[in-house]
């Protein structure tokens, strides 16, 4: 009888856990994994809002639809591939703001070549919003890391 109760409790916990919505960090991780796997086509509407902002220094790109988002991401991926890019590993998450429907998070990435050599390190700051469909990336700001172990210096 105790085993049945224990089993039922475990099944209920597993069921509730599978119904839980992904966190903002999990959404970013899923995006990085899809980008690394070059699964860009058809994935933009899952990861991004309708008109996200890609902020590259003084330049702000605002693709108007999923097809344009995928075009920007494909160009970035193709440029990295020319440098031997294979995949990325997230080394650190730093959340600067987390609300019920908004998150601002910076990640530190280590990027690898197809020969499993370190290509470089990169920081990316994401602003995410939570809508009916779940978390979506509203803006993306890539930047150079302060070092291979942190994105920013100073107090935080």
Secondary structure, DSSP 8 states (H G I E B T S, - for coil): -HHHHHHHHHHHHHHHHHHS---HHHHHHHHHHHHHTT--TTTHHHHEEEEEEEEETTEEE--SSHHHHHHHHHHHHHHHHHTTEEEEEEEEEEEEEE-SSEEEEEEEEEEEETTS-EEEEEEEEEEEEEETTEEEEEEEEEE--SBTTBS--S--
